[in-house]
Structures are given as structure tokens and as C-alpha cells.
Amino acid sequence: MYLATTGRRPDAPPRPAGVGRRVPGTVVALGAVSLVTDVSSEMVTAVLPLYLVLGLGLSPLQFGFLDGLFNGATALVRLLGGRLADRGGGRHRTVAGAGYLLSALSRLGLLLAGGAAGGIAAALAADRLGKGVRTAPRDAMITLSAPPEALGRAFGVHRAMDTTGALLGPLVAFAVLWATADAYDAVFVVSFATGLLGVLVLVLFVPAGPPAPAPVSASAPVRAAAAPKPVRTKHRVLRDPVFRRVTAAAALLGAATIGDSFLYLLLQRGLDLSPVLFPLLPLGAAACYLLLAVPAGRLADRAGRRTPFLLGHGALLAAYLTLLAPLGWPSAVLVLVLLGVFYAATDGVLMALAGPVLPADGRAGGLAVLQTGQALARLVGAAGFGVAWTWWGPRPALLAAALALAAALAAAWRILPGRSDA
């Protein structure tokens, strides 16, 4: 069941000539906010595995738990963020701004925690609370600002700007560590100041109030006999069979992912990489993501969003298999490239796939349901891999993860709606 107002499936909406060539200003402004914020967050993400495992001596099991917390333990907060954003005619910018501010303040928490595991966990939870609150309102603003047939491109532009920040963040962290002789506290201070700048950009350049739904192109075909789509609240979005299948597939695949930090630790071990160079590892994946985000979004708009989403997870599976082979610099580069392909083909594409299925007045809440399911699944995946690494060692754990992802990919291929689902 799809939005009759557009006459299109969310998987492969036609792209009329001349439509979607101009990215809405709200999307660009949100991209700028994400760029600055990602510089802040990726500074911390780049040094966190090194800080926790090598600096504080945490075991892989302990790191797996904290990494899962960092990425998914506060997933239920996404539901609250989506609900607050949809309530009262839409408070998308206000709710998103609160999330950005909370994430910035969490950097001070890391600074004050010292080596206390409880303080570190609380700071990471605060950061994920902020991300959980802001993500659904931000993505809802994108889907409401761009026409349905150009959502892939809009998300591609946003994710490209977001990834520019992810690319710059490790570089800034590396520069700070080099200039301060490995002083992690300095990284946290610079990250805090940069996060506050992102909040300021949001306040100054993102329009306040509920986003106006984007107009549909006049050249877009409309079903003459289509009945108006009944309005559904965010609490009932899972009753829609298409949205339910998209959510199930995303959660299934999320449970079979092990987390980027583990991949970087495996690369560091395999290459015997100096700790000083460790923050540079995410740059390869971020550079590839930056280059492919917009092309992947445009391809998804033209050819359908299901196929790129599945192929992206196939690239992640190839990265796992590459790590199982003897590791050298060429294969390490290949792993980073495959990780960048994975994010380019899945991150924004999933939101573009699900967004048009949801009603405008409940879109933030609906996307929050999807993101919550995926985040909880990734929490299970990260914690499970940490347990497997501790019990079996890194290589058997990675082999098990590859088998799980292959099985999940085969199941998702059957679950995700295809061209015949109308």
C-alpha cells in the first residue's frame, strides 16, 4: 500500500525529466548541521576504541558492551523523539536541536569521567540519547522537504555532507593528539566546542516550525482510481505490510552487523598499526562514502531502492570475508572501501525507501520505529560479537558473523518489498 497522492511505490518512483535537480535549502542546512556535528562526534569515535581498549585496558567483552550501548542501548528514545516532533503540528527543529545539544554536552561527561567505566558509560549513553532524539525529526524534515521521486538524491546530498564531517573528525583528532602528545582530554574539549557550533548552525539556518510537505511534480503520473490513503498514527505504522517488511528486514540485517569499531580493531591488530595512526582508519571508509552517497541515492531513485540496500549489505559481507584472509595493506584498503560502499548504499536509501510509506503527520514517529528496530538489532550484534571474540577469539567470531550476515541477507531478499508489491 503506497501513498496515492504520488501514485508511486517508495521502492522505485519514476524520475521525470527536470525533477529533483535542485536540493531544497532545508536539506542543505541540515547537511551543514550534520557536517559540523559529525566533526565533533567522529573525533571521539575515532579515538574511543584506542582509549578504552589500549588506554584503560578494557577487555573485548567490556568494549563490546559499551560499543553496543554507544550505538543502540538508548534506541527507545528515538520513539520519544519522533513522537515529540510530530505532536502539535510538528516540532522537528526544536526536538532535533535538543538532541544535538545533549550530544555536545556528553563530551564534557567523557572529560569528567576520567578512567571510571561507569562515568564513561553514562557519557556514551548521553551521546546516544542525543542522537536518538534528533535522528528521526531530522530525517522526517528531509522527507517532507524533498519530492518523493528525489528522496534518494536528497538523502545522498545530506549523507555526503554528513560524511564530510566524519572524514574531517578523525583528522582533527589525529592533529590534536599529535599536538598534545596523546592527550585524550584535549580531544574531548575540542569536540565539545565543535558540537556547540553545530547547534548554533541549526538555530540560525534551519527553518523553525513544521516542514511543509514537498510538492509533487506535475509530470508525475497519478492513478486515476486511487482512493485517498487513510491516515495512520505513528502507533499503528507496523500495521502497514510494506513498512512492516522494511522494518523487519532492516532489523534482521542490523543484528548481523558487528560494528565499525570492531572492524577497525581487527585491522589494527592485523596490520600491527601504531596507536598514533589508529584514528586515521575511518578515513578510507568515510572518503568512499562521501564519493558514493549522491550517486547511490540517484541510482536508488531511478532503479529502485531495494536493490542498492541489499547490495550494500553484500559489500559488508565481502569486507568480513576479506578480513578472514591474510591481511596486508591492499586488503585493508579494500575493507575500508567496502565499508564505505555499505553505508552509501544503505543509510539514506533505507530512509528514502520507508519515508513515502508513512503519512506526513506521523513521519517522524514512523521513521523512529524503523530506526529503533535497527538500533536494537545492532546492539545485539555488537554485544554478541564481543562475547564471541572473548570466548572463541577474533577469527572464529568473525567467521560466525559472516555466516550470520549471509543468512540475514538471503532472508531480507525475500522479505523486502519488490517491484510487484503495489
One Martini backbone bead per residue (centre of mass of N, CA, C, O) as a GRO file, in nm:
protein
  422
    1MET     BB    1   0.095   0.036   0.025
    2TYR     BB    2   0.051   0.365  -0.108
    3LEU     BB    3   0.076   0.680  -0.197
    4ALA     BB    4  -0.176   0.827  -0.383
    5THR     BB    5  -0.061   1.120  -0.430
    6THR     BB    6   0.184   0.994  -0.617
    7GLY     BB    7   0.167   0.699  -0.756
    8ARG     BB    8   0.403   0.551  -0.578
    9ARG     BB    9   0.659   0.371  -0.502
   10PRO     BB   10   0.929   0.371  -0.281
   11ASP     BB   11   1.133   0.195  -0.446
   12ALA     BB   12   1.049   0.311  -0.771
   13PRO     BB   13   1.036   0.609  -0.856
   14PRO     BB   14   0.985   0.815  -1.087
   15ARG     BB   15   1.201   1.034  -1.299
   16PRO     BB   16   1.144   1.314  -1.412
   17ALA     BB   17   1.222   1.552  -1.607
   18GLY     BB   18   1.371   1.800  -1.394
   19VAL     BB   19   1.357   1.639  -1.134
   20GLY     BB   20   1.559   1.691  -0.846
   21ARG     BB   21   1.801   1.905  -0.910
   22ARG     BB   22   1.707   2.057  -0.651
   23VAL     BB   23   1.806   2.116  -0.339
   24PRO     BB   24   1.681   2.184  -0.060
   25GLY     BB   25   1.761   2.408   0.186
   26THR     BB   26   1.703   2.229   0.432
   27VAL     BB   27   1.897   2.002   0.352
   28VAL     BB   28   2.154   2.173   0.350
   29ALA     BB   29   2.136   2.273   0.643
   30LEU     BB   30   2.137   1.989   0.769
   31GLY     BB   31   2.409   1.913   0.650
   32ALA     BB   32   2.574   2.127   0.804
   33VAL     BB   33   2.508   2.024   1.085
   34SER     BB   34   2.620   1.736   1.041
   35LEU     BB   35   2.905   1.813   0.974
   36VAL     BB   36   2.982   1.948   1.243
   37THR     BB   37   2.889   1.717   1.432
   38ASP     BB   38   3.078   1.496   1.307
   39VAL     BB   39   3.339   1.616   1.389
   40SER     BB   40   3.282   1.579   1.688
   41SER     BB   41   3.206   1.268   1.704
   42GLU     BB   42   3.456   1.146   1.537
   43MET     BB   43   3.673   1.222   1.731
   44VAL     BB   44   3.577   1.015   1.943
   45THR     BB   45   3.540   0.755   1.776
   46ALA     BB   46   3.841   0.730   1.681
   47VAL     BB   47   3.960   0.704   1.998
   48LEU     BB   48   3.790   0.507   2.174
   49PRO     BB   49   3.909   0.222   2.137
   50LEU     BB   50   4.191   0.305   2.230
   51TYR     BB   51   4.115   0.421   2.508
   52LEU     BB   52   3.972   0.159   2.622
   53VAL     BB   53   4.172  -0.080   2.543
   54LEU     BB   54   4.467   0.056   2.573
   55GLY     BB   55   4.432   0.270   2.803
   56LEU     BB   56   4.217   0.106   3.016
   57GLY     BB   57   4.192  -0.220   2.960
   58LEU     BB   58   3.966  -0.336   2.809
   59SER     BB   59   3.779  -0.578   2.710
   60PRO     BB   60   3.605  -0.700   2.449
   61LEU     BB   61   3.349  -0.738   2.618
   62GLN     BB   62   3.334  -0.451   2.736
   63PHE     BB   63   3.344  -0.304   2.465
   64GLY     BB   64   3.093  -0.436   2.341
   65PHE     BB   65   2.896  -0.315   2.542
   66LEU     BB   66   2.966  -0.011   2.497
   67ASP     BB   67   2.920  -0.013   2.191
   68GLY     BB   68   2.624  -0.090   2.208
   69LEU     BB   69   2.544   0.155   2.376
   70PHE     BB   70   2.649   0.371   2.168
   71ASN     BB   71   2.436   0.244   1.929
   72GLY     BB   72   2.147   0.117   2.106
   73ALA     BB   73   2.043   0.147   2.413
   74THR     BB   74   1.870   0.431   2.327
   75ALA     BB   75   1.645   0.360   2.112
   76LEU     BB   76   1.370   0.441   2.253
   77VAL     BB   77   1.414   0.752   2.221
   78ARG     BB   78   1.324   0.775   1.927
   79LEU     BB   79   1.023   0.761   1.987
   80LEU     BB   80   1.010   1.022   2.146
   81GLY     BB   81   1.120   1.210   1.927
   82GLY     BB   82   0.898   1.151   1.717
   83ARG     BB   83   0.653   1.230   1.888
   84LEU     BB   84   0.734   1.524   1.954
   85ALA     BB   85   0.760   1.620   1.654
   86ASP     BB   86   0.449   1.557   1.574
   87ARG     BB   87   0.347   1.728   1.783
   88GLY     BB   88   0.175   2.015   1.731
   89GLY     BB   89   0.255   2.030   1.405
   90GLY     BB   90   0.556   2.030   1.468
   91ARG     BB   91   0.902   1.986   1.631
   92HIS     BB   92   1.168   1.924   1.479
   93ARG     BB   93   1.386   2.137   1.553
   94THR     BB   94   1.366   2.130   1.862
   95VAL     BB   95   1.429   1.829   1.904
   96ALA     BB   96   1.691   1.819   1.749
   97GLY     BB   97   1.841   2.036   1.916
   98ALA     BB   98   1.840   1.879   2.183
   99GLY     BB   99   2.012   1.646   2.077
  100TYR     BB  100   2.265   1.805   1.996
  101LEU     BB  101   2.323   1.923   2.276
  102LEU     BB  102   2.358   1.657   2.435
  103SER     BB  103   2.600   1.553   2.274
  104ALA     BB  104   2.790   1.786   2.343
  105LEU     BB  105   2.780   1.746   2.659
  106SER     BB  106   2.907   1.453   2.663
  107ARG     BB  107   3.207   1.542   2.638
  108LEU     BB  108   3.226   1.636   2.931
  109GLY     BB  109   3.177   1.357   3.053
  110LEU     BB  110   3.441   1.230   2.951
  111LEU     BB  111   3.626   1.431   3.097
  112LEU     BB  112   3.510   1.366   3.398
  113ALA     BB  113   3.544   1.046   3.416
  114GLY     BB  114   3.803   0.940   3.318
  115GLY     BB  115   3.844   0.591   3.419
  116ALA     BB  116   3.543   0.550   3.464
  117ALA     BB  117   3.315   0.331   3.348
  118GLY     BB  118   3.050   0.465   3.442
  119GLY     BB  119   3.105   0.748   3.321
  120ILE     BB  120   3.143   0.658   3.031
  121ALA     BB  121   2.867   0.525   2.994
  122ALA     BB  122   2.703   0.784   3.051
  123ALA     BB  123   2.820   0.953   2.819
  124LEU     BB  124   2.737   0.762   2.590
  125ALA     BB  125   2.435   0.768   2.652
  126ALA     BB  126   2.398   1.072   2.605
  127ASP     BB  127   2.481   1.072   2.311
  128ARG     BB  128   2.258   0.865   2.220
  129LEU     BB  129   2.023   1.028   2.311
  130GLY     BB  130   2.071   1.259   2.115
  131LYS     BB  131   2.058   1.090   1.857
  132GLY     BB  132   1.779   0.964   1.905
  133VAL     BB  133   1.618   1.235   1.909
  134ARG     BB  134   1.723   1.365   1.618
  135THR     BB  135   1.696   1.170   1.373
  136ALA     BB  136   1.393   1.157   1.297
  137PRO     BB  137   1.335   1.463   1.260
  138ARG     BB  138   1.549   1.507   1.043
  139ASP     BB  139   1.446   1.295   0.832
  140ALA     BB  140   1.162   1.414   0.814
  141MET     BB  141   1.247   1.688   0.694
  142ILE     BB  142   1.354   1.566   0.434
  143THR     BB  143   1.093   1.416   0.332
  144LEU     BB  144   0.919   1.697   0.346
  145SER     BB  145   1.116   1.873   0.140
  146ALA     BB  146   1.113   1.642  -0.068
  147PRO     BB  147   1.042   1.476  -0.329
  148PRO     BB  148   0.983   1.145  -0.371
  149GLU     BB  149   1.160   1.113  -0.647
  150ALA     BB  150   1.423   1.266  -0.466
  151LEU     BB  151   1.517   1.126  -0.196
  152GLY     BB  152   1.784   0.993  -0.263
  153ARG     BB  153   1.934   1.257  -0.328
  154ALA     BB  154   1.883   1.407  -0.064
  155PHE     BB  155   2.022   1.194   0.116
  156GLY     BB  156   2.290   1.199  -0.032
  157VAL     BB  157   2.365   1.492   0.033
  158HIS     BB  158   2.347   1.474   0.336
  159ARG     BB  159   2.547   1.230   0.371
  160ALA     BB  160   2.787   1.374   0.241
  161MET     BB  161   2.810   1.598   0.451
  162ASP     BB  162   2.826   1.416   0.696
  163THR     BB  163   3.090   1.267   0.590
  164THR     BB  164   3.275   1.506   0.591
  165GLY     BB  165   3.282   1.513   0.898
  166ALA     BB  166   3.387   1.220   0.931
  167LEU     BB  167   3.655   1.288   0.782
  168LEU     BB  168   3.754   1.528   0.970
  169GLY     BB  169   3.754   1.420   1.260
  170PRO     BB  170   4.010   1.232   1.262
  171LEU     BB  171   4.203   1.456   1.179
  172VAL     BB  172   4.164   1.629   1.429
  173ALA     BB  173   4.241   1.413   1.633
  174PHE     BB  174   4.525   1.368   1.527
  175ALA     BB  175   4.622   1.659   1.567
  176VAL     BB  176   4.572   1.676   1.872
  177LEU     BB  177   4.748   1.434   1.958
  178TRP     BB  178   5.010   1.542   1.833
  179ALA     BB  179   5.011   1.827   1.987
  180THR     BB  180   4.954   1.671   2.295
  181ALA     BB  181   5.065   1.389   2.346
  182ASP     BB  182   4.803   1.207   2.385
  183ALA     BB  183   4.552   1.401   2.473
  184TYR     BB  184   4.228   1.320   2.525
  185ASP     BB  185   4.107   1.574   2.658
  186ALA     BB  186   4.146   1.760   2.412
  187VAL     BB  187   3.946   1.617   2.230
  188PHE     BB  188   3.693   1.668   2.407
  189VAL     BB  189   3.700   1.979   2.399
  190VAL     BB  190   3.686   2.022   2.092
  191SER     BB  191   3.425   1.860   2.053
  192PHE     BB  192   3.241   2.043   2.223
  193ALA     BB  193   3.274   2.307   2.060
  194THR     BB  194   3.174   2.189   1.788
  195GLY     BB  195   2.890   2.102   1.883
  196LEU     BB  196   2.789   2.393   1.944
  197LEU     BB  197   2.810   2.492   1.651
  198GLY     BB  198   2.588   2.307   1.538
  199VAL     BB  199   2.356   2.432   1.699
  200LEU     BB  200   2.383   2.717   1.577
  201VAL     BB  201   2.324   2.640   1.284
  202LEU     BB  202   2.040   2.539   1.332
  203VAL     BB  203   1.914   2.804   1.444
  204LEU     BB  204   1.996   2.994   1.189
  205PHE     BB  205   1.918   2.783   0.913
  206VAL     BB  206   1.674   2.630   1.025
  207PRO     BB  207   1.360   2.613   1.001
  208ALA     BB  208   1.088   2.674   1.169
  209GLY     BB  209   0.874   2.446   1.213
  210PRO     BB  210   0.689   2.273   1.008
  211PRO     BB  211   0.728   2.101   0.739
  212ALA     BB  212   0.656   2.128   0.414
  213PRO     BB  213   0.530   1.950   0.187
  214ALA     BB  214   0.632   1.838  -0.097
  215PRO     BB  215   0.587   1.874  -0.411
  216VAL     BB  216   0.445   1.736  -0.686
  217SER     BB  217   0.495   1.661  -0.987
  218ALA     BB  218   0.316   1.727  -1.274
  219SER     BB  219   0.451   1.469  -1.436
  220ALA     BB  220   0.330   1.279  -1.244
  221PRO     BB  221   0.181   0.996  -1.211
  222VAL     BB  222  -0.172   0.921  -1.158
  223ARG     BB  223  -0.411   0.748  -1.011
  224ALA     BB  224  -0.740   0.767  -1.087
  225ALA     BB  225  -0.856   0.529  -0.873
  226ALA     BB  226  -0.741   0.640  -0.625
  227ALA     BB  227  -0.755   0.634  -0.296
  228PRO     BB  228  -0.739   0.766  -0.014
  229LYS     BB  229  -0.517   0.766   0.235
  230PRO     BB  230  -0.518   0.656   0.534
  231VAL     BB  231  -0.474   0.770   0.840
  232ARG     BB  232  -0.184   0.710   1.046
  233THR     BB  233  -0.047   0.640   1.322
  234LYS     BB  234   0.254   0.576   1.476
  235HIS     BB  235   0.128   0.323   1.640
  236ARG     BB  236   0.031   0.183   1.333
  237VAL     BB  237   0.261   0.131   1.118
  238LEU     BB  238   0.291  -0.193   1.143
  239ARG     BB  239   0.022  -0.251   0.971
  240ASP     BB  240   0.189  -0.201   0.737
  241PRO     BB  241   0.327  -0.428   0.527
  242VAL     BB  242   0.565  -0.268   0.406
  243PHE     BB  243   0.685  -0.145   0.663
  244ARG     BB  244   0.718  -0.413   0.813
  245ARG     BB  245   0.926  -0.535   0.610
  246VAL     BB  246   1.142  -0.319   0.631
  247THR     BB  247   1.190  -0.344   0.937
  248ALA     BB  248   1.264  -0.646   0.946
  249ALA     BB  249   1.509  -0.633   0.755
  250ALA     BB  250   1.676  -0.421   0.913
  251ALA     BB  251   1.695  -0.586   1.178
  252LEU     BB  252   1.825  -0.841   1.068
  253LEU     BB  253   2.081  -0.703   0.955
  254GLY     BB  254   2.169  -0.558   1.218
  255ALA     BB  255   2.226  -0.829   1.384
  256ALA     BB  256   2.477  -0.894   1.160
  257THR     BB  257   2.638  -0.664   1.285
  258ILE     BB  258   2.954  -0.551   1.458
  259GLY     BB  259   3.090  -0.292   1.404
  260ASP     BB  260   3.334  -0.067   1.328
  261SER     BB  261   3.532  -0.089   1.568
  262PHE     BB  262   3.603  -0.387   1.521
  263LEU     BB  263   3.723  -0.352   1.243
  264TYR     BB  264   3.953  -0.161   1.333
  265LEU     BB  265   4.081  -0.357   1.537
  266LEU     BB  266   4.146  -0.577   1.327
  267LEU     BB  267   4.329  -0.401   1.157
  268GLN     BB  268   4.532  -0.323   1.377
  269ARG     BB  269   4.623  -0.614   1.433
  270GLY     BB  270   4.700  -0.709   1.139
  271LEU     BB  271   4.906  -0.445   1.097
  272ASP     BB  272   5.040  -0.328   1.346
  273LEU     BB  273   4.935  -0.051   1.433
  274SER     BB  274   4.979   0.249   1.533
  275PRO     BB  275   4.809   0.436   1.761
  276VAL     BB  276   4.846   0.711   1.611
  277LEU     BB  277   4.699   0.589   1.335
  278PHE     BB  278   4.414   0.485   1.409
  279PRO     BB  279   4.224   0.745   1.344
  280LEU     BB  280   4.262   0.698   1.016
  281LEU     BB  281   4.084   0.453   0.929
  282PRO     BB  282   3.797   0.596   0.871
  283LEU     BB  283   3.875   0.756   0.607
  284GLY     BB  284   3.827   0.550   0.385
  285ALA     BB  285   3.523   0.509   0.428
  286ALA     BB  286   3.441   0.811   0.416
  287ALA     BB  287   3.541   0.870   0.129
  288CYS     BB  288   3.362   0.665  -0.016
  289TYR     BB  289   3.093   0.769   0.087
  290LEU     BB  290   3.117   1.055  -0.028
  291LEU     BB  291   3.135   0.965  -0.335
  292LEU     BB  292   2.855   0.763  -0.325
  293ALA     BB  293   2.595   0.890  -0.206
  294VAL     BB  294   2.468   1.034  -0.452
  295PRO     BB  295   2.476   0.807  -0.667
  296ALA     BB  296   2.310   0.607  -0.493
  297GLY     BB  297   2.055   0.785  -0.472
  298ARG     BB  298   1.999   0.810  -0.778
  299LEU     BB  299   1.980   0.508  -0.833
  300ALA     BB  300   1.740   0.458  -0.641
  301ASP     BB  301   1.538   0.645  -0.793
  302ARG     BB  302   1.555   0.477  -1.070
  303ALA     BB  303   1.588   0.146  -0.978
  304GLY     BB  304   1.557   0.125  -0.680
  305ARG     BB  305   1.596   0.063  -0.322
  306ARG     BB  306   1.642  -0.241  -0.269
  307THR     BB  307   1.906  -0.318  -0.419
  308PRO     BB  308   2.117  -0.130  -0.283
  309PHE     BB  309   2.065  -0.232   0.004
  310LEU     BB  310   2.161  -0.525  -0.049
  311LEU     BB  311   2.440  -0.463  -0.177
  312GLY     BB  312   2.558  -0.326   0.072
  313HIS     BB  313   2.558  -0.588   0.246
  314GLY     BB  314   2.741  -0.738   0.053
  315ALA     BB  315   2.988  -0.557   0.109
  316LEU     BB  316   3.011  -0.628   0.409
  317LEU     BB  317   3.062  -0.928   0.366
  318ALA     BB  318   3.324  -0.885   0.204
  319ALA     BB  319   3.477  -0.758   0.442
  320TYR     BB  320   3.476  -1.002   0.625
  321LEU     BB  321   3.623  -1.195   0.426
  322THR     BB  322   3.881  -1.025   0.402
  323LEU     BB  323   3.959  -1.050   0.711
  324LEU     BB  324   4.005  -1.370   0.687
  325ALA     BB  325   4.232  -1.303   0.531
  326PRO     BB  326   4.527  -1.218   0.461
  327LEU     BB  327   4.676  -0.923   0.592
  328GLY     BB  328   4.708  -0.617   0.413
  329TRP     BB  329   4.703  -0.318   0.269
  330PRO     BB  330   4.517  -0.389   0.028
  331SER     BB  331   4.294  -0.531   0.203
  332ALA     BB  332   4.243  -0.293   0.392
  333VAL     BB  333   4.141  -0.099   0.178
  334LEU     BB  334   3.906  -0.277   0.088
  335VAL     BB  335   3.750  -0.270   0.353
  336LEU     BB  336   3.701   0.040   0.354
  337VAL     BB  337   3.551   0.052   0.086
  338LEU     BB  338   3.320  -0.145   0.158
  339LEU     BB  339   3.215   0.024   0.394
  340GLY     BB  340   3.140   0.271   0.221
  341VAL     BB  341   2.939   0.125   0.038
  342PHE     BB  342   2.743   0.037   0.254
  343TYR     BB  343   2.653   0.326   0.344
  344ALA     BB  344   2.571   0.446   0.067
  345ALA     BB  345   2.346   0.199   0.011
  346THR     BB  346   2.173   0.231   0.310
  347ASP     BB  347   2.116   0.476   0.483
  348GLY     BB  348   1.939   0.674   0.301
  349VAL     BB  349   1.781   0.454   0.145
  350LEU     BB  350   1.603   0.356   0.378
  351MET     BB  351   1.452   0.627   0.421
  352ALA     BB  352   1.349   0.646   0.124
  353LEU     BB  353   1.184   0.381   0.138
  354ALA     BB  354   0.997   0.455   0.398
  355GLY     BB  355   0.879   0.748   0.390
  356PRO     BB  356   0.632   0.731   0.172
  357VAL     BB  357   0.456   0.531   0.355
  358LEU     BB  358   0.419   0.772   0.538
  359PRO     BB  359   0.265   1.001   0.702
  360ALA     BB  360   0.326   1.330   0.758
  361ASP     BB  361   0.206   1.340   1.070
  362GLY     BB  362   0.399   1.048   1.124
  363ARG     BB  363   0.702   1.030   1.026
  364ALA     BB  364   0.890   1.048   1.269
  365GLY     BB  365   0.766   0.807   1.421
  366GLY     BB  366   0.811   0.594   1.200
  367LEU     BB  367   1.120   0.624   1.173
  368ALA     BB  368   1.170   0.554   1.472
  369VAL     BB  369   1.084   0.262   1.453
  370LEU     BB  370   1.297   0.175   1.250
  371GLN     BB  371   1.551   0.275   1.408
  372THR     BB  372   1.501   0.109   1.664
  373GLY     BB  373   1.518  -0.173   1.544
  374GLN     BB  374   1.805  -0.138   1.431
  375ALA     BB  375   1.953  -0.058   1.697
  376LEU     BB  376   1.884  -0.309   1.865
  377ALA     BB  377   2.015  -0.508   1.670
  378ARG     BB  378   2.305  -0.384   1.692
  379LEU     BB  379   2.339  -0.439   1.988
  380VAL     BB  380   2.335  -0.746   1.961
  381GLY     BB  381   2.570  -0.769   1.760
  382ALA     BB  382   2.797  -0.636   1.931
  383ALA     BB  383   2.771  -0.809   2.187
  384GLY     BB  384   2.802  -1.085   2.047
  385PHE     BB  385   3.087  -1.037   1.935
  386GLY     BB  386   3.225  -0.987   2.206
  387VAL     BB  387   3.170  -1.269   2.316
  388ALA     BB  388   3.300  -1.435   2.086
  389TRP     BB  389   3.583  -1.318   2.115
  390THR     BB  390   3.631  -1.405   2.411
  391TRP     BB  391   3.577  -1.719   2.365
  392TRP     BB  392   3.717  -1.773   2.055
  393GLY     BB  393   3.803  -1.530   1.903
  394PRO     BB  394   3.829  -1.335   1.621
  395ARG     BB  395   3.801  -1.537   1.382
  396PRO     BB  396   3.551  -1.709   1.463
  397ALA     BB  397   3.367  -1.464   1.507
  398LEU     BB  398   3.380  -1.360   1.212
  399LEU     BB  399   3.268  -1.612   1.077
  400ALA     BB  400   2.994  -1.604   1.219
  401ALA     BB  401   2.914  -1.323   1.111
  402ALA     BB  402   2.917  -1.397   0.810
  403LEU     BB  403   2.699  -1.617   0.823
  404ALA     BB  404   2.476  -1.436   0.940
  405LEU     BB  405   2.470  -1.228   0.706
  406ALA     BB  406   2.402  -1.424   0.478
  407ALA     BB  407   2.131  -1.515   0.598
  408ALA     BB  408   2.002  -1.231   0.623
  409LEU     BB  409   2.019  -1.159   0.322
  410ALA     BB  410   1.836  -1.384   0.217
  411ALA     BB  411   1.587  -1.300   0.383
  412ALA     BB  412   1.563  -1.001   0.286
  413TRP     BB  413   1.509  -1.066  -0.013
  414ARG     BB  414   1.219  -1.180   0.067
  415ILE     BB  415   1.097  -0.941   0.243
  416LEU     BB  416   1.133  -0.720   0.064
  417PRO     BB  417   0.993  -0.506  -0.131
  418GLY     BB  418   0.893  -0.504  -0.462
  419ARG     BB  419   0.770  -0.428  -0.773
  420SER     BB  420   0.495  -0.606  -0.719
  421ASP     BB  421   0.434  -0.418  -0.472
  422ALA     BB  422   0.107  -0.231  -0.462
   0.00000   0.00000   0.00000
